[in-house]
């Protein structure tokens, strides 16, 4: 579905998210989570319409 490069970006993004949660940086964690979910939704929509 996604390329390996995009998958690696998401892994790094969520590693930073885990670090932010563990170091009690709630605002940064929420921003990263919102960006990650939005990017995932956009990529899923693009992939869905690209197949048609």
mmCIF entry with sequence, helices, sheets and N, C-alpha, C, O atoms, coordinates in Angstrom:
data_MODEL
# 
_entry.id   MODEL 
# 
_entity.id                         1 
_entity.type                       polymer 
_entity.pdbx_number_of_molecules   1 
# 
_entity_poly.entity_id                      1 
_entity_poly.type                           'polypeptide(L)' 
_entity_poly.nstd_linkage                   no 
_entity_poly.nstd_monomer                   no 
_entity_poly.pdbx_seq_one_letter_code       
;(UNK)(UNK)(UNK)(UNK)(UNK)(UNK)(UNK)(UNK)(UNK)(UNK)(UNK)(UNK)(UNK)(UNK)(UNK)(UNK)
(UNK)(UNK)(UNK)(UNK)(UNK)(UNK)(UNK)(UNK)(UNK)(UNK)(UNK)(UNK)(UNK)(UNK)(UNK)(UNK)
(UNK)(UNK)(UNK)(UNK)(UNK)(UNK)(UNK)(UNK)(UNK)(UNK)(UNK)(UNK)(UNK)(UNK)(UNK)(UNK)
(UNK)(UNK)(UNK)(UNK)
;
_entity_poly.pdbx_seq_one_letter_code_can   XXXXXXXXXXXXXXXXXXXXXXXXXXXXXXXXXXXXXXXXXXXXXXXXXXXX 
_entity_poly.pdbx_strand_id                 A 
# 
loop_
_entity_poly_seq.entity_id 
_entity_poly_seq.num 
_entity_poly_seq.mon_id 
_entity_poly_seq.hetero 
1 1  UNK n 
1 2  UNK n 
1 3  UNK n 
1 4  UNK n 
1 5  UNK n 
1 6  UNK n 
1 7  UNK n 
1 8  UNK n 
1 9  UNK n 
1 10 UNK n 
1 11 UNK n 
1 12 UNK n 
1 13 UNK n 
1 14 UNK n 
1 15 UNK n 
1 16 UNK n 
1 17 UNK n 
1 18 UNK n 
1 19 UNK n 
1 20 UNK n 
1 21 UNK n 
1 22 UNK n 
1 23 UNK n 
1 24 UNK n 
1 25 UNK n 
1 26 UNK n 
1 27 UNK n 
1 28 UNK n 
1 29 UNK n 
1 30 UNK n 
1 31 UNK n 
1 32 UNK n 
1 33 UNK n 
1 34 UNK n 
1 35 UNK n 
1 36 UNK n 
1 37 UNK n 
1 38 UNK n 
1 39 UNK n 
1 40 UNK n 
1 41 UNK n 
1 42 UNK n 
1 43 UNK n 
1 44 UNK n 
1 45 UNK n 
1 46 UNK n 
1 47 UNK n 
1 48 UNK n 
1 49 UNK n 
1 50 UNK n 
1 51 UNK n 
1 52 UNK n 
# 
_struct_asym.id          A 
_struct_asym.entity_id   1 
# 
loop_
_struct_conf.conf_type_id 
_struct_conf.id 
_struct_conf.pdbx_PDB_helix_id 
_struct_conf.beg_label_comp_id 
_struct_conf.beg_label_asym_id 
_struct_conf.beg_label_seq_id 
_struct_conf.pdbx_beg_PDB_ins_code 
_struct_conf.end_label_comp_id 
_struct_conf.end_label_asym_id 
_struct_conf.end_label_seq_id 
_struct_conf.pdbx_end_PDB_ins_code 
_struct_conf.beg_auth_comp_id 
_struct_conf.beg_auth_asym_id 
_struct_conf.beg_auth_seq_id 
_struct_conf.end_auth_comp_id 
_struct_conf.end_auth_asym_id 
_struct_conf.end_auth_seq_id 
_struct_conf.pdbx_PDB_helix_class 
_struct_conf.details 
_struct_conf.pdbx_PDB_helix_length 
HELX_P HELX_P1 AA1 UNK A 4  ? UNK A 22 ? UNK A 4  UNK A 22 1 ? 19 
HELX_P HELX_P2 AA2 UNK A 26 ? UNK A 51 ? UNK A 26 UNK A 51 1 ? 26 
# 
_struct_conf_type.id          HELX_P 
_struct_conf_type.criteria    ? 
_struct_conf_type.reference   ? 
# 
loop_
_atom_site.group_PDB 
_atom_site.id 
_atom_site.type_symbol 
_atom_site.label_atom_id 
_atom_site.label_alt_id 
_atom_site.label_comp_id 
_atom_site.label_asym_id 
_atom_site.label_entity_id 
_atom_site.label_seq_id 
_atom_site.pdbx_PDB_ins_code 
_atom_site.Cartn_x 
_atom_site.Cartn_y 
_atom_site.Cartn_z 
_atom_site.occupancy 
_atom_site.B_iso_or_equiv 
_atom_site.pdbx_formal_charge 
_atom_site.auth_seq_id 
_atom_site.auth_comp_id 
_atom_site.auth_asym_id 
_atom_site.auth_atom_id 
_atom_site.pdbx_PDB_model_num 
ATOM 1   N N  . UNK A 1 1  ? 0.828   -1.190 0.000   1.00 0.00 ? 1  UNK A N  1 
ATOM 2   C CA . UNK A 1 1  ? 0.000   0.000  0.000   1.00 0.00 ? 1  UNK A CA 1 
ATOM 3   C C  . UNK A 1 1  ? 0.866   1.244  0.000   1.00 0.00 ? 1  UNK A C  1 
ATOM 4   O O  . UNK A 1 1  ? 0.792   2.044  -0.933  1.00 0.00 ? 1  UNK A O  1 
ATOM 5   N N  . UNK A 1 2  ? 1.677   1.425  1.015   1.00 0.00 ? 2  UNK A N  1 
ATOM 6   C CA . UNK A 1 2  ? 2.592   2.561  1.057   1.00 0.00 ? 2  UNK A CA 1 
ATOM 7   C C  . UNK A 1 2  ? 3.960   2.111  0.580   1.00 0.00 ? 2  UNK A C  1 
ATOM 8   O O  . UNK A 1 2  ? 4.265   0.918  0.567   1.00 0.00 ? 2  UNK A O  1 
ATOM 9   N N  . UNK A 1 3  ? 4.770   3.065  0.193   1.00 0.00 ? 3  UNK A N  1 
ATOM 10  C CA . UNK A 1 3  ? 6.139   2.711  -0.157  1.00 0.00 ? 3  UNK A CA 1 
ATOM 11  C C  . UNK A 1 3  ? 6.945   2.497  1.123   1.00 0.00 ? 3  UNK A C  1 
ATOM 12  O O  . UNK A 1 3  ? 6.521   2.886  2.211   1.00 0.00 ? 3  UNK A O  1 
ATOM 13  N N  . UNK A 1 4  ? 8.110   1.874  0.976   1.00 0.00 ? 4  UNK A N  1 
ATOM 14  C CA . UNK A 1 4  ? 8.952   1.621  2.143   1.00 0.00 ? 4  UNK A CA 1 
ATOM 15  C C  . UNK A 1 4  ? 9.415   2.928  2.776   1.00 0.00 ? 4  UNK A C  1 
ATOM 16  O O  . UNK A 1 4  ? 9.543   3.017  3.997   1.00 0.00 ? 4  UNK A O  1 
ATOM 17  N N  . UNK A 1 5  ? 9.665   3.939  1.953   1.00 0.00 ? 5  UNK A N  1 
ATOM 18  C CA . UNK A 1 5  ? 10.120  5.228  2.460   1.00 0.00 ? 5  UNK A CA 1 
ATOM 19  C C  . UNK A 1 5  ? 9.066   5.879  3.352   1.00 0.00 ? 5  UNK A C  1 
ATOM 20  O O  . UNK A 1 5  ? 9.387   6.387  4.427   1.00 0.00 ? 5  UNK A O  1 
ATOM 21  N N  . UNK A 1 6  ? 7.828   5.865  2.914   1.00 0.00 ? 6  UNK A N  1 
ATOM 22  C CA . UNK A 1 6  ? 6.752   6.461  3.711   1.00 0.00 ? 6  UNK A CA 1 
ATOM 23  C C  . UNK A 1 6  ? 6.548   5.675  4.995   1.00 0.00 ? 6  UNK A C  1 
ATOM 24  O O  . UNK A 1 6  ? 6.300   6.256  6.051   1.00 0.00 ? 6  UNK A O  1 
ATOM 25  N N  . UNK A 1 7  ? 6.653   4.348  4.904   1.00 0.00 ? 7  UNK A N  1 
ATOM 26  C CA . UNK A 1 7  ? 6.526   3.521  6.108   1.00 0.00 ? 7  UNK A CA 1 
ATOM 27  C C  . UNK A 1 7  ? 7.628   3.859  7.108   1.00 0.00 ? 7  UNK A C  1 
ATOM 28  O O  . UNK A 1 7  ? 7.373   3.920  8.311   1.00 0.00 ? 7  UNK A O  1 
ATOM 29  N N  . UNK A 1 8  ? 8.844   4.078  6.626   1.00 0.00 ? 8  UNK A N  1 
ATOM 30  C CA . UNK A 1 8  ? 9.947   4.447  7.524   1.00 0.00 ? 8  UNK A CA 1 
ATOM 31  C C  . UNK A 1 8  ? 9.702   5.806  8.169   1.00 0.00 ? 8  UNK A C  1 
ATOM 32  O O  . UNK A 1 8  ? 10.029  6.002  9.340   1.00 0.00 ? 8  UNK A O  1 
ATOM 33  N N  . UNK A 1 9  ? 9.137   6.735  7.427   1.00 0.00 ? 9  UNK A N  1 
ATOM 34  C CA . UNK A 1 9  ? 8.817   8.058  7.987   1.00 0.00 ? 9  UNK A CA 1 
ATOM 35  C C  . UNK A 1 9  ? 7.798   7.913  9.119   1.00 0.00 ? 9  UNK A C  1 
ATOM 36  O O  . UNK A 1 9  ? 7.933   8.555  10.160  1.00 0.00 ? 9  UNK A O  1 
ATOM 37  N N  . UNK A 1 10 ? 6.780   7.072  8.917   1.00 0.00 ? 10 UNK A N  1 
ATOM 38  C CA . UNK A 1 10 ? 5.778   6.870  9.961   1.00 0.00 ? 10 UNK A CA 1 
ATOM 39  C C  . UNK A 1 10 ? 6.382   6.193  11.192  1.00 0.00 ? 10 UNK A C  1 
ATOM 40  O O  . UNK A 1 10 ? 6.014   6.524  12.319  1.00 0.00 ? 10 UNK A O  1 
ATOM 41  N N  . UNK A 1 11 ? 7.297   5.257  10.990  1.00 0.00 ? 11 UNK A N  1 
ATOM 42  C CA . UNK A 1 11 ? 7.951   4.611  12.133  1.00 0.00 ? 11 UNK A CA 1 
ATOM 43  C C  . UNK A 1 11 ? 8.730   5.643  12.943  1.00 0.00 ? 11 UNK A C  1 
ATOM 44  O O  . UNK A 1 11 ? 8.637   5.664  14.170  1.00 0.00 ? 11 UNK A O  1 
ATOM 45  N N  . UNK A 1 12 ? 9.491   6.492  12.273  1.00 0.00 ? 12 UNK A N  1 
ATOM 46  C CA . UNK A 1 12 ? 10.253  7.531  12.978  1.00 0.00 ? 12 UNK A CA 1 
ATOM 47  C C  . UNK A 1 12 ? 9.308   8.508  13.667  1.00 0.00 ? 12 UNK A C  1 
ATOM 48  O O  . UNK A 1 12 ? 9.547   8.909  14.806  1.00 0.00 ? 12 UNK A O  1 
ATOM 49  N N  . UNK A 1 13 ? 8.237   8.892  12.981  1.00 0.00 ? 13 UNK A N  1 
ATOM 50  C CA . UNK A 1 13 ? 7.263   9.822  13.561  1.00 0.00 ? 13 UNK A CA 1 
ATOM 51  C C  . UNK A 1 13 ? 6.664   9.256  14.838  1.00 0.00 ? 13 UNK A C  1 
ATOM 52  O O  . UNK A 1 13 ? 6.525   9.974  15.829  1.00 0.00 ? 13 UNK A O  1 
ATOM 53  N N  . UNK A 1 14 ? 6.306   7.968  14.826  1.00 0.00 ? 14 UNK A N  1 
ATOM 54  C CA . UNK A 1 14 ? 5.686   7.385  16.008  1.00 0.00 ? 14 UNK A CA 1 
ATOM 55  C C  . UNK A 1 14 ? 6.707   7.064  17.098  1.00 0.00 ? 14 UNK A C  1 
ATOM 56  O O  . UNK A 1 14 ? 6.345   6.994  18.272  1.00 0.00 ? 14 UNK A O  1 
ATOM 57  N N  . UNK A 1 15 ? 7.967   6.869  16.736  1.00 0.00 ? 15 UNK A N  1 
ATOM 58  C CA . UNK A 1 15 ? 9.008   6.762  17.767  1.00 0.00 ? 15 UNK A CA 1 
ATOM 59  C C  . UNK A 1 15 ? 9.156   8.091  18.511  1.00 0.00 ? 15 UNK A C  1 
ATOM 60  O O  . UNK A 1 15 ? 9.300   8.115  19.734  1.00 0.00 ? 15 UNK A O  1 
ATOM 61  N N  . UNK A 1 16 ? 9.120   9.181  17.767  1.00 0.00 ? 16 UNK A N  1 
ATOM 62  C CA . UNK A 1 16 ? 9.170   10.508 18.393  1.00 0.00 ? 16 UNK A CA 1 
ATOM 63  C C  . UNK A 1 16 ? 7.928   10.717 19.259  1.00 0.00 ? 16 UNK A C  1 
ATOM 64  O O  . UNK A 1 16 ? 8.011   11.315 20.332  1.00 0.00 ? 16 UNK A O  1 
ATOM 65  N N  . UNK A 1 17 ? 6.783   10.229 18.796  1.00 0.00 ? 17 UNK A N  1 
ATOM 66  C CA . UNK A 1 17 ? 5.548   10.329 19.581  1.00 0.00 ? 17 UNK A CA 1 
ATOM 67  C C  . UNK A 1 17 ? 5.677   9.581  20.903  1.00 0.00 ? 17 UNK A C  1 
ATOM 68  O O  . UNK A 1 17 ? 5.291   10.101 21.949  1.00 0.00 ? 17 UNK A O  1 
ATOM 69  N N  . UNK A 1 18 ? 6.216   8.367  20.863  1.00 0.00 ? 18 UNK A N  1 
ATOM 70  C CA . UNK A 1 18 ? 6.415   7.602  22.106  1.00 0.00 ? 18 UNK A CA 1 
ATOM 71  C C  . UNK A 1 18 ? 7.354   8.342  23.041  1.00 0.00 ? 18 UNK A C  1 
ATOM 72  O O  . UNK A 1 18 ? 7.102   8.409  24.244  1.00 0.00 ? 18 UNK A O  1 
ATOM 73  N N  . UNK A 1 19 ? 8.433   8.899  22.506  1.00 0.00 ? 19 UNK A N  1 
ATOM 74  C CA . UNK A 1 19 ? 9.364   9.676  23.329  1.00 0.00 ? 19 UNK A CA 1 
ATOM 75  C C  . UNK A 1 19 ? 8.645   10.868 23.972  1.00 0.00 ? 19 UNK A C  1 
ATOM 76  O O  . UNK A 1 19 ? 8.839   11.145 25.156  1.00 0.00 ? 19 UNK A O  1 
ATOM 77  N N  . UNK A 1 20 ? 7.818   11.568 23.196  1.00 0.00 ? 20 UNK A N  1 
ATOM 78  C CA . UNK A 1 20 ? 7.115   12.742 23.717  1.00 0.00 ? 20 UNK A CA 1 
ATOM 79  C C  . UNK A 1 20 ? 6.150   12.345 24.830  1.00 0.00 ? 20 UNK A C  1 
ATOM 80  O O  . UNK A 1 20 ? 6.015   13.069 25.816  1.00 0.00 ? 20 UNK A O  1 
ATOM 81  N N  . UNK A 1 21 ? 5.486   11.221 24.685  1.00 0.00 ? 21 UNK A N  1 
ATOM 82  C CA . UNK A 1 21 ? 4.558   10.768 25.726  1.00 0.00 ? 21 UNK A CA 1 
ATOM 83  C C  . UNK A 1 21 ? 5.331   10.384 26.993  1.00 0.00 ? 21 UNK A C  1 
ATOM 84  O O  . UNK A 1 21 ? 4.938   10.753 28.100  1.00 0.00 ? 21 UNK A O  1 
ATOM 85  N N  . UNK A 1 22 ? 6.425   9.647  26.824  1.00 0.00 ? 22 UNK A N  1 
ATOM 86  C CA . UNK A 1 22 ? 7.184   9.189  27.987  1.00 0.00 ? 22 UNK A CA 1 
ATOM 87  C C  . UNK A 1 22 ? 7.876   10.323 28.739  1.00 0.00 ? 22 UNK A C  1 
ATOM 88  O O  . UNK A 1 22 ? 8.145   10.194 29.933  1.00 0.00 ? 22 UNK A O  1 
ATOM 89  N N  . UNK A 1 23 ? 8.168   11.429 28.060  1.00 0.00 ? 23 UNK A N  1 
ATOM 90  C CA . UNK A 1 23 ? 8.816   12.558 28.718  1.00 0.00 ? 23 UNK A CA 1 
ATOM 91  C C  . UNK A 1 23 ? 7.819   13.655 29.094  1.00 0.00 ? 23 UNK A C  1 
ATOM 92  O O  . UNK A 1 23 ? 8.200   14.793 29.370  1.00 0.00 ? 23 UNK A O  1 
ATOM 93  N N  . UNK A 1 24 ? 6.537   13.290 29.097  1.00 0.00 ? 24 UNK A N  1 
ATOM 94  C CA . UNK A 1 24 ? 5.453   14.186 29.543  1.00 0.00 ? 24 UNK A CA 1 
ATOM 95  C C  . UNK A 1 24 ? 5.348   15.472 28.720  1.00 0.00 ? 24 UNK A C  1 
ATOM 96  O O  . UNK A 1 24 ? 5.067   16.541 29.264  1.00 0.00 ? 24 UNK A O  1 
ATOM 97  N N  . UNK A 1 25 ? 5.571   15.367 27.438  1.00 0.00 ? 25 UNK A N  1 
ATOM 98  C CA . UNK A 1 25 ? 5.388   16.502 26.533  1.00 0.00 ? 25 UNK A CA 1 
ATOM 99  C C  . UNK A 1 25 ? 4.062   16.295 25.790  1.00 0.00 ? 25 UNK A C  1 
ATOM 100 O O  . UNK A 1 25 ? 4.037   15.948 24.609  1.00 0.00 ? 25 UNK A O  1 
ATOM 101 N N  . UNK A 1 26 ? 2.982   16.517 26.506  1.00 0.00 ? 26 UNK A N  1 
ATOM 102 C CA . UNK A 1 26 ? 1.648   16.204 26.001  1.00 0.00 ? 26 UNK A CA 1 
ATOM 103 C C  . UNK A 1 26 ? 1.250   16.987 24.766  1.00 0.00 ? 26 UNK A C  1 
ATOM 104 O O  . UNK A 1 26 ? 0.657   16.430 23.842  1.00 0.00 ? 26 UNK A O  1 
ATOM 105 N N  . UNK A 1 27 ? 1.567   18.269 24.740  1.00 0.00 ? 27 UNK A N  1 
ATOM 106 C CA . UNK A 1 27 ? 1.175   19.095 23.607  1.00 0.00 ? 27 UNK A CA 1 
ATOM 107 C C  . UNK A 1 27 ? 1.884   18.642 22.329  1.00 0.00 ? 27 UNK A C  1 
ATOM 108 O O  . UNK A 1 27 ? 1.263   18.542 21.270  1.00 0.00 ? 27 UNK A O  1 
ATOM 109 N N  . UNK A 1 28 ? 3.171   18.372 22.433  1.00 0.00 ? 28 UNK A N  1 
ATOM 110 C CA . UNK A 1 28 ? 3.930   17.884 21.279  1.00 0.00 ? 28 UNK A CA 1 
ATOM 111 C C  . UNK A 1 28 ? 3.398   16.537 20.828  1.00 0.00 ? 28 UNK A C  1 
ATOM 112 O O  . UNK A 1 28 ? 3.282   16.288 19.628  1.00 0.00 ? 28 UNK A O  1 
ATOM 113 N N  . UNK A 1 29 ? 3.075   15.667 21.772  1.00 0.00 ? 29 UNK A N  1 
ATOM 114 C CA . UNK A 1 29 ? 2.549   14.345 21.441  1.00 0.00 ? 29 UNK A CA 1 
ATOM 115 C C  . UNK A 1 29 ? 1.216   14.455 20.706  1.00 0.00 ? 29 UNK A C  1 
ATOM 116 O O  . UNK A 1 29 ? 0.983   13.727 19.741  1.00 0.00 ? 29 UNK A O  1 
ATOM 117 N N  . UNK A 1 30 ? 0.345   15.350 21.149  1.00 0.00 ? 30 UNK A N  1 
ATOM 118 C CA . UNK A 1 30 ? -0.945  15.524 20.477  1.00 0.00 ? 30 UNK A CA 1 
ATOM 119 C C  . UNK A 1 30 ? -0.762  16.064 19.063  1.00 0.00 ? 30 UNK A C  1 
ATOM 120 O O  . UNK A 1 30 ? -1.459  15.642 18.141  1.00 0.00 ? 30 UNK A O  1 
ATOM 121 N N  . UNK A 1 31 ? 0.176   16.997 18.892  1.00 0.00 ? 31 UNK A N  1 
ATOM 122 C CA . UNK A 1 31 ? 0.445   17.539 17.556  1.00 0.00 ? 31 UNK A CA 1 
ATOM 123 C C  . UNK A 1 31 ? 0.961   16.453 16.616  1.00 0.00 ? 31 UNK A C  1 
ATOM 124 O O  . UNK A 1 31 ? 0.511   16.353 15.474  1.00 0.00 ? 31 UNK A O  1 
ATOM 125 N N  . UNK A 1 32 ? 1.900   15.643 17.092  1.00 0.00 ? 32 UNK A N  1 
ATOM 126 C CA . UNK A 1 32 ? 2.457   14.571 16.269  1.00 0.00 ? 32 UNK A CA 1 
ATOM 127 C C  . UNK A 1 32 ? 1.379   13.548 15.931  1.00 0.00 ? 32 UNK A C  1 
ATOM 128 O O  . UNK A 1 32 ? 1.298   13.078 14.796  1.00 0.00 ? 32 UNK A O  1 
ATOM 129 N N  . UNK A 1 33 ? 0.557   13.206 16.908  1.00 0.00 ? 33 UNK A N  1 
ATOM 130 C CA . UNK A 1 33 ? -0.504  12.225 16.676  1.00 0.00 ? 33 UNK A CA 1 
ATOM 131 C C  . UNK A 1 33 ? -1.509  12.752 15.653  1.00 0.00 ? 33 UNK A C  1 
ATOM 132 O O  . UNK A 1 33 ? -1.931  12.016 14.761  1.00 0.00 ? 33 UNK A O  1 
ATOM 133 N N  . UNK A 1 34 ? -1.886  14.002 15.777  1.00 0.00 ? 34 UNK A N  1 
ATOM 134 C CA . UNK A 1 34 ? -2.845  14.581 14.828  1.00 0.00 ? 34 UNK A CA 1 
ATOM 135 C C  . UNK A 1 34 ? -2.252  14.611 13.423  1.00 0.00 ? 34 UNK A C  1 
ATOM 136 O O  . UNK A 1 34 ? -2.939  14.276 12.458  1.00 0.00 ? 34 UNK A O  1 
ATOM 137 N N  . UNK A 1 35 ? -0.995  15.003 13.294  1.00 0.00 ? 35 UNK A N  1 
ATOM 138 C CA . UNK A 1 35 ? -0.344  15.029 11.990  1.00 0.00 ? 35 UNK A CA 1 
ATOM 139 C C  . UNK A 1 35 ? -0.260  13.621 11.400  1.00 0.00 ? 35 UNK A C  1 
ATOM 140 O O  . UNK A 1 35 ? -0.533  13.427 10.215  1.00 0.00 ? 35 UNK A O  1 
ATOM 141 N N  . UNK A 1 36 ? 0.112   12.653 12.209  1.00 0.00 ? 36 UNK A N  1 
ATOM 142 C CA . UNK A 1 36 ? 0.240   11.281 11.731  1.00 0.00 ? 36 UNK A CA 1 
ATOM 143 C C  . UNK A 1 36 ? -1.081  10.699 11.264  1.00 0.00 ? 36 UNK A C  1 
ATOM 144 O O  . UNK A 1 36 ? -1.138  10.042 10.225  1.00 0.00 ? 36 UNK A O  1 
ATOM 145 N N  . UNK A 1 37 ? -2.141  10.935 12.021  1.00 0.00 ? 37 UNK A N  1 
ATOM 146 C CA . UNK A 1 37 ? -3.458  10.412 11.632  1.00 0.00 ? 37 UNK A CA 1 
ATOM 147 C C  . UNK A 1 37 ? -3.956  11.087 10.356  1.00 0.00 ? 37 UNK A C  1 
ATOM 148 O O  . UNK A 1 37 ? -4.527  10.430 9.486   1.00 0.00 ? 37 UNK A O  1 
ATOM 149 N N  . UNK A 1 38 ? -3.740  12.399 10.246  1.00 0.00 ? 38 UNK A N  1 
ATOM 150 C CA . UNK A 1 38 ? -4.164  13.115 9.045   1.00 0.00 ? 38 UNK A CA 1 
ATOM 151 C C  . UNK A 1 38 ? -3.385  12.641 7.826   1.00 0.00 ? 38 UNK A C  1 
ATOM 152 O O  . UNK A 1 38 ? -3.969  12.410 6.767   1.00 0.00 ? 38 UNK A O  1 
ATOM 153 N N  . UNK A 1 39 ? -2.067  12.493 7.968   1.00 0.00 ? 39 UNK A N  1 
ATOM 154 C CA . UNK A 1 39 ? -1.249  12.026 6.853   1.00 0.00 ? 39 UNK A CA 1 
ATOM 155 C C  . UNK A 1 39 ? -1.656  10.618 6.431   1.00 0.00 ? 39 UNK A C  1 
ATOM 156 O O  . UNK A 1 39 ? -1.708  10.321 5.238   1.00 0.00 ? 39 UNK A O  1 
ATOM 157 N N  . UNK A 1 40 ? -1.942  9.756  7.389   1.00 0.00 ? 40 UNK A N  1 
ATOM 158 C CA . UNK A 1 40 ? -2.371  8.395  7.073   1.00 0.00 ? 40 UNK A CA 1 
ATOM 159 C C  . UNK A 1 40 ? -3.700  8.406  6.323   1.00 0.00 ? 40 UNK A C  1 
ATOM 160 O O  . UNK A 1 40 ? -3.879  7.651  5.367   1.00 0.00 ? 40 UNK A O  1 
ATOM 161 N N  . UNK A 1 41 ? -4.623  9.248  6.747   1.00 0.00 ? 41 UNK A N  1 
ATOM 162 C CA . UNK A 1 41 ? -5.921  9.337  6.078   1.00 0.00 ? 41 UNK A CA 1 
ATOM 163 C C  . UNK A 1 41 ? -5.773  9.863  4.648   1.00 0.00 ? 41 UNK A C  1 
ATOM 164 O O  . UNK A 1 41 ? -6.412  9.353  3.728   1.00 0.00 ? 41 UNK A O  1 
ATOM 165 N N  . UNK A 1 42 ? -4.943  10.866 4.466   1.00 0.00 ? 42 UNK A N  1 
ATOM 166 C CA . UNK A 1 42 ? -4.725  11.423 3.124   1.00 0.00 ? 42 UNK A CA 1 
ATOM 167 C C  . UNK A 1 42 ? -4.088  10.377 2.214   1.00 0.00 ? 42 UNK A C  1 
ATOM 168 O O  . UNK A 1 42 ? -4.511  10.215 1.069   1.00 0.00 ? 42 UNK A O  1 
ATOM 169 N N  . UNK A 1 43 ? -3.084  9.673  2.707   1.00 0.00 ? 43 UNK A N  1 
ATOM 170 C CA . UNK A 1 43 ? -2.427  8.646  1.893   1.00 0.00 ? 43 UNK A CA 1 
ATOM 171 C C  . UNK A 1 43 ? -3.385  7.506  1.547   1.00 0.00 ? 43 UNK A C  1 
ATOM 172 O O  . UNK A 1 43 ? -3.339  6.966  0.441   1.00 0.00 ? 43 UNK A O  1 
ATOM 173 N N  . UNK A 1 44 ? -4.245  7.143  2.485   1.00 0.00 ? 44 UNK A N  1 
ATOM 174 C CA . UNK A 1 44 ? -5.229  6.094  2.213   1.00 0.00 ? 44 UNK A CA 1 
ATOM 175 C C  . UNK A 1 44 ? -6.215  6.537  1.142   1.00 0.00 ? 44 UNK A C  1 
ATOM 176 O O  . UNK A 1 44 ? -6.546  5.764  0.243   1.00 0.00 ? 44 UNK A O  1 
ATOM 177 N N  . UNK A 1 45 ? -6.687  7.777  1.232   1.00 0.00 ? 45 UNK A N  1 
ATOM 178 C CA . UNK A 1 45 ? -7.600  8.287  0.200   1.00 0.00 ? 45 UNK A CA 1 
ATOM 179 C C  . UNK A 1 45 ? -6.924  8.357  -1.160  1.00 0.00 ? 45 UNK A C  1 
ATOM 180 O O  . UNK A 1 45 ? -7.520  7.977  -2.168  1.00 0.00 ? 45 UNK A O  1 
ATOM 181 N N  . UNK A 1 46 ? -5.690  8.837  -1.199  1.00 0.00 ? 46 UNK A N  1 
ATOM 182 C CA . UNK A 1 46 ? -4.971  8.916  -2.477  1.00 0.00 ? 46 UNK A CA 1 
ATOM 183 C C  . UNK A 1 46 ? -4.792  7.515  -3.075  1.00 0.00 ? 46 UNK A C  1 
ATOM 184 O O  . UNK A 1 46 ? -4.965  7.327  -4.279  1.00 0.00 ? 46 UNK A O  1 
ATOM 185 N N  . UNK A 1 47 ? -4.457  6.562  -2.257  1.00 0.00 ? 47 UNK A N  1 
ATOM 186 C CA . UNK A 1 47 ? -4.284  5.196  -2.731  1.00 0.00 ? 47 UNK A CA 1 
ATOM 187 C C  . UNK A 1 47 ? -5.610  4.605  -3.208  1.00 0.00 ? 47 UNK A C  1 
ATOM 188 O O  . UNK A 1 47 ? -5.645  3.875  -4.198  1.00 0.00 ? 47 UNK A O  1 
ATOM 189 N N  . UNK A 1 48 ? -6.689  4.916  -2.512  1.00 0.00 ? 48 UNK A N  1 
ATOM 190 C CA . UNK A 1 48 ? -8.003  4.409  -2.892  1.00 0.00 ? 48 UNK A CA 1 
ATOM 191 C C  . UNK A 1 48 ? -8.419  4.940  -4.257  1.00 0.00 ? 48 UNK A C  1 
ATOM 192 O O  . UNK A 1 48 ? -8.893  4.176  -5.098  1.00 0.00 ? 48 UNK A O  1 
ATOM 193 N N  . UNK A 1 49 ? -8.246  6.256  -4.491  1.00 0.00 ? 49 UNK A N  1 
ATOM 194 C CA . UNK A 1 49 ? -8.677  6.834  -5.759  1.00 0.00 ? 49 UNK A CA 1 
ATOM 195 C C  . UNK A 1 49 ? -7.683  6.573  -6.885  1.00 0.00 ? 49 UNK A C  1 
ATOM 196 O O  . UNK A 1 49 ? -8.044  6.647  -8.059  1.00 0.00 ? 49 UNK A O  1 
ATOM 197 N N  . UNK A 1 50 ? -6.439  6.269  -6.539  1.00 0.00 ? 50 UNK A N  1 
ATOM 198 C CA . UNK A 1 50 ? -5.453  5.953  -7.564  1.00 0.00 ? 50 UNK A CA 1 
ATOM 199 C C  . UNK A 1 50 ? -5.756  4.597  -8.211  1.00 0.00 ? 50 UNK A C  1 
ATOM 200 O O  . UNK A 1 50 ? -5.473  4.395  -9.392  1.00 0.00 ? 50 UNK A O  1 
ATOM 201 N N  . UNK A 1 51 ? -6.333  3.669  -7.437  1.00 0.00 ? 51 UNK A N  1 
ATOM 202 C CA . UNK A 1 51 ? -6.642  2.347  -7.949  1.00 0.00 ? 51 UNK A CA 1 
ATOM 203 C C  . UNK A 1 51 ? -7.821  2.361  -8.922  1.00 0.00 ? 51 UNK A C  1 
ATOM 204 O O  . UNK A 1 51 ? -7.941  1.451  -9.743  1.00 0.00 ? 51 UNK A O  1 
ATOM 205 N N  . UNK A 1 52 ? -8.680  3.355  -8.852  1.00 0.00 ? 52 UNK A N  1 
ATOM 206 C CA . UNK A 1 52 ? -9.883  3.394  -9.698  1.00 0.00 ? 52 UNK A CA 1 
ATOM 207 C C  . UNK A 1 52 ? -9.583  3.921  -11.044 1.00 0.00 ? 52 UNK A C  1 
ATOM 208 O O  . UNK A 1 52 ? -10.480 4.021  -11.881 1.00 0.00 ? 52 UNK A O  1 
# 
